[in-house]
Amino acid sequence: MNWILLIIAGLFEVAFAACLGYAKKATGTEATFWYAGFLICLSISMFLLVKVTRELPIGTAYAVWTGIGAVGTVLLGIFVFEEPASFWRLFFISTLIFSIIGLKFVSN
C-alpha cells in the first residue's frame, strides 16, 4: 500500500509542476486559480510522502518520489507544453525510470 501511496504522491508532484506551467501562461484570476491548485497538489504530495516514510526508508521514498516527479514533469513538458524531445533527453529520462524500478526491487 505504501508504494501505491508513493506513486500517487509522485503524480501529485507532477500535478503541482503542471499548475506552475499553466500559471506561467495565465494572468489575473486564472493565474490565481492555478497557483491555488499548485498549493493544493503540493500539500497532498507532501502529506503522502510523509505518510509513506513512516514505513519505507526515507532515501528510497524520496528518490522514487522525486524520480516520478522528474519523469512525469519532463513527459508533461514534451506532450503538453511542447518542449523538445531530443534523443539525449529521452535517453536520460529512461535511465531515471530504470533507476526508480531498481530502487523498488532492492528496497524492503
C-alpha positions in Angstrom: 0.0 0.0 0.0 2.9 2.4 0.8 4.3 2.0 -2.7 0.9 2.9 -4.2 0.7 6.0 -2.0 4.2 6.9 -3.0 3.3 6.7 -6.7 0.2 8.9 -6.0 2.4 11.4 -4.2 4.7 11.5 -7.2 1.8 12.1 -9.5 0.7 15.0 -7.3 4.2 16.3 -7.7 3.7 16.2 -11.5 0.3 18.0 -11.0 1.9 20.8 -9.0 4.5 21.3 -11.7 1.7 21.4 -14.3 -0.1 24.0 -12.3 3.1 26.1 -12.3 3.4 25.7 -16.1 -0.2 26.8 -16.6 0.0 29.7 -14.1 3.0 31.0 -16.1 0.8 31.3 -19.2 -2.2 32.7 -17.4 -3.0 36.2 -16.0 -5.3 37.6 -13.3 -7.8 35.4 -11.7 -6.9 32.4 -13.8 -3.3 32.5 -12.7 -4.6 32.7 -9.1 -6.5 29.5 -9.6 -3.5 27.7 -11.0 -1.4 28.9 -8.0 -4.1 27.6 -5.7 -4.0 24.3 -7.5 -0.3 24.3 -7.0 -0.6 24.7 -3.3 -3.3 22.0 -3.0 -1.3 19.5 -5.1 1.9 20.3 -3.2 0.1 19.8 0.2 -1.3 16.4 -0.9 2.0 15.3 -2.3 3.9 16.2 0.8 1.3 14.7 3.1 1.5 11.4 1.3 5.3 11.5 1.2 5.4 12.0 5.0 2.9 9.1 5.4 4.9 6.6 3.4 8.3 7.5 5.0 6.9 6.0 8.3 7.3 2.6 6.7 9.7 3.0 3.7 13.3 4.1 4.0 13.5 7.9 3.6 16.3 7.7 1.0 14.3 5.3 -1.2 11.0 7.0 -0.8 12.4 10.5 -1.5 14.4 9.2 -4.6 11.3 7.5 -6.0 9.1 10.5 -5.3 11.4 12.9 -7.0 12.1 10.5 -9.8 8.4 10.1 -10.6 8.0 13.9 -10.4 11.0 14.4 -12.7 9.9 11.8 -15.3 6.3 12.9 -15.2 7.2 16.6 -15.5 9.5 16.0 -18.4 6.8 14.0 -20.2 4.3 16.7 -19.4 6.6 19.3 -20.8 7.0 17.3 -24.0 3.4 16.3 -24.6 1.6 19.4 -23.1 4.0 22.3 -23.2 5.6 21.3 -26.5 9.2 21.1 -25.1 11.8 19.3 -27.3 12.0 15.5 -27.2 15.6 15.0 -28.2 17.4 11.6 -28.1 19.6 12.5 -25.1 16.7 13.9 -23.1 14.7 10.7 -23.6 17.8 8.6 -23.0 18.4 10.1 -19.6 14.8 10.0 -18.6 14.7 6.3 -19.4 17.8 5.7 -17.2 15.9 7.5 -14.4 12.9 5.3 -14.9 15.1 2.2 -14.7 16.7 3.5 -11.6 13.3 4.1 -9.9 12.3 0.5 -10.8 15.7 -0.8 -9.5 15.2 1.0 -6.1 11.8 -0.6 -5.8 13.3 -4.1 -6.3 16.2 -3.6 -3.8 14.0 -2.0 -1.0 12.1 -3.8 1.6 
